[in-house]
Amino acid sequence: MCGGINDSDTTRVCNLSKTPIWTFHGTADDQISIHETERIVNGLRKCNEKIKFTKLKNRGHGIEDLYETKPEIYEWLLNNKKWLLKLLTLCTDEVGYL
């Protein structure tokens, strides 16, 4: 998850209410404050019980190695494969390819 949300746009935010989300953010990120992700997570938690937030202690902005170092990400994806397949289908339909 990346980007931002308008705190008053709960309708749009709650469109994700049935989608499992696992977000990560480094506590030492000097490009985007962890408070932004905390704010988004708090907004999503109002309507989404399936959100998981992992704070990566002393990690900065570059966390792209998580896929190599945290095999539990793959377990989580497999446990949520119904949603992953739905998302891939939506993305493919949207752009015409994947």
C-alpha positions in Angstrom: 0.0 0.0 0.0 1.3 3.4 -0.8 0.0 6.9 -1.3 -2.5 8.8 0.8 -6.2 9.2 1.5 -8.5 12.0 2.3 -9.6 11.3 5.9 -13.1 12.5 5.1 -13.5 10.1 2.1 -14.8 7.2 4.1 -16.9 5.8 1.3 -14.0 5.3 -1.0 -11.8 4.0 1.8 -14.5 1.5 2.9 -14.7 0.1 -0.6 -11.7 -1.9 0.6 -13.5 -3.2 3.6 -13.7 -6.8 2.4 -10.1 -6.8 0.9 -7.4 -8.3 3.1 -4.5 -5.7 3.4 -1.1 -6.2 4.9 1.0 -3.0 4.9 4.6 -2.4 6.0 6.4 0.7 6.9 9.9 1.3 8.2 10.1 3.3 11.5 13.2 5.1 10.2 11.7 6.1 6.8 12.9 9.6 6.1 11.0 10.0 2.9 7.4 9.3 4.0 6.6 9.5 7.7 5.3 6.3 9.3 2.5 8.5 10.7 1.0 8.7 7.2 0.7 4.9 7.1 -0.7 4.8 10.7 -3.3 7.4 9.7 -4.4 5.4 6.6 -4.5 2.2 8.7 -6.6 3.8 11.3 -9.0 5.0 8.7 -9.2 1.6 7.1 -9.7 -0.1 10.5 -13.0 1.7 10.9 -14.5 -0.4 8.2 -11.9 -3.2 7.6 -11.2 -5.9 10.1 -8.8 -7.6 7.7 -6.0 -5.1 7.8 -2.6 -6.0 9.2 0.1 -3.4 9.8 3.7 -4.3 10.4 6.1 -1.6 11.6 9.7 -2.5 10.6 11.9 -1.3 13.4 14.9 0.8 12.3 14.1 0.2 8.6 14.1 3.1 6.1 12.2 3.7 2.9 13.7 0.8 0.9 12.0 -2.3 2.1 11.8 -4.1 -1.3 13.7 -7.1 0.1 10.8 -8.2 2.3 9.7 -10.6 -0.4 13.1 -12.3 0.0 13.4 -12.2 3.8 9.8 -12.7 5.1 8.4 -16.0 3.8 5.3 -15.4 5.9 4.3 -12.9 3.2 3.8 -15.8 0.8 1.8 -17.7 3.4 -0.4 -14.7 3.8 -0.9 -14.3 0.1 -1.8 -18.0 -0.3 -4.3 -17.7 2.6 -5.9 -14.8 0.8 -5.6 -16.1 -2.7 -9.3 -15.7 -3.4 -8.8 -11.9 -3.0 -5.5 -11.9 -4.9 -7.0 -13.7 -7.9 -9.9 -11.2 -7.8 -7.4 -8.3 -7.7 -5.4 -9.7 -10.6 -8.6 -10.1 -12.6 -9.6 -6.5 -11.9 -6.2 -5.2 -12.9 -6.1 -7.2 -16.1 -9.6 -6.1 -17.0 -8.6 -2.5 -16.3 -5.5 -2.3 -18.5 -6.1 -5.2 -20.8 -3.0 -7.1 -19.8 -1.0 -8.0 -16.8 
